[in-house]
């Protein structure tokens, strides 16, 4: 009976694998956004010196807010990938411990 239950739990395994894949894709997106965001920092700081706009403080505040946003996105996506793995292991009948 237990072997049949493990074999017939294919939707649970597929759902776990799908959730894990979504989490990994989100992590990749976060890293790409981070690379793009922090490549703009030197240009923003260089442009802040000669402009009368936000200045250095504004550029640093924007960079800090962007870094906090990326940190939260990375945490959420890694949590999602972890839950996908947990669901996959539970569907296979394995313990996560």
C-alpha positions as CSV (number, residue, x, y, z in Angstrom):
1,X,0.0,0.0,0.0
2,X,2.8,2.4,0.9
3,X,4.7,1.7,-2.3
4,X,1.5,2.4,-4.3
5,X,1.0,5.6,-2.5
6,X,4.6,6.7,-3.3
7,X,4.3,5.7,-7.0
8,X,0.9,7.4,-7.4
9,X,2.0,10.7,-5.9
10,X,3.3,12.0,-9.2
11,X,1.4,15.3,-9.0
12,X,3.0,16.1,-5.7
13,X,6.5,15.4,-7.1
14,X,5.8,17.5,-10.2
15,X,4.4,20.4,-8.1
16,X,7.4,20.3,-5.8
17,X,9.8,20.3,-8.8
18,X,7.9,23.1,-10.4
19,X,7.9,25.3,-7.2
20,X,11.7,24.6,-6.9
21,X,12.2,25.6,-10.5
22,X,10.3,28.8,-10.0
23,X,12.4,29.6,-6.9
24,X,15.6,29.0,-8.9
25,X,14.4,31.2,-11.8
26,X,13.6,34.0,-9.3
27,X,17.1,33.7,-7.8
28,X,18.6,34.1,-11.2
29,X,16.4,37.1,-11.9
30,X,17.5,38.7,-8.6
31,X,21.2,38.1,-9.5
32,X,20.7,39.6,-13.0
33,X,18.9,42.6,-11.5
34,X,21.7,43.0,-8.9
35,X,24.4,43.0,-11.5
36,X,22.5,45.6,-13.5
37,X,21.7,47.8,-10.5
38,X,25.2,47.9,-9.1
39,X,26.8,48.5,-12.5
40,X,24.8,51.7,-12.6
41,X,26.2,52.9,-9.2
42,X,29.5,54.3,-10.5
43,X,27.7,56.2,-13.2
44,X,25.2,57.6,-10.8
45,X,27.9,58.7,-8.4
46,X,30.0,60.2,-11.1
47,X,27.0,62.1,-12.5
48,X,26.0,63.2,-9.0
49,X,29.1,65.3,-8.6
50,X,28.4,67.7,-11.5
51,X,24.6,67.8,-11.2
52,X,22.6,70.0,-9.0
53,X,19.9,67.3,-8.6
54,X,19.8,64.8,-5.8
55,X,23.5,64.8,-5.3
56,X,25.6,62.1,-3.7
57,X,23.1,61.5,-0.8
58,X,20.3,60.9,-3.2
59,X,22.4,58.4,-5.3
60,X,23.5,56.6,-2.2
61,X,19.9,56.4,-0.8
62,X,18.6,55.0,-4.1
63,X,21.4,52.4,-4.1
64,X,20.6,51.5,-0.5
65,X,16.9,51.1,-1.3
66,X,17.7,49.0,-4.3
67,X,20.1,46.8,-2.2
68,X,17.4,46.3,0.4
69,X,14.8,45.4,-2.2
70,X,17.2,42.9,-3.8
71,X,18.0,41.3,-0.4
72,X,14.3,40.8,0.2
73,X,13.8,39.3,-3.2
74,X,16.7,36.9,-2.8
75,X,15.4,35.8,0.6
76,X,11.9,35.1,-0.7
77,X,13.1,33.2,-3.8
78,X,15.5,31.0,-1.8
79,X,12.7,30.3,0.7
80,X,10.4,29.3,-2.2
81,X,13.1,27.0,-3.7
82,X,13.5,25.4,-0.3
83,X,9.8,24.8,0.1
84,X,9.7,23.3,-3.4
85,X,12.4,20.8,-2.4
86,X,10.5,20.0,0.9
87,X,7.3,19.4,-1.1
88,X,9.2,17.1,-3.5
89,X,10.8,15.1,-0.7
90,X,7.5,14.8,1.1
91,X,5.8,13.5,-2.1
92,X,8.5,10.9,-2.5
93,X,8.1,9.8,1.1
94,X,11.5,11.0,2.3
95,X,12.1,12.9,5.4
96,X,13.9,16.2,5.2
97,X,15.9,15.7,8.3
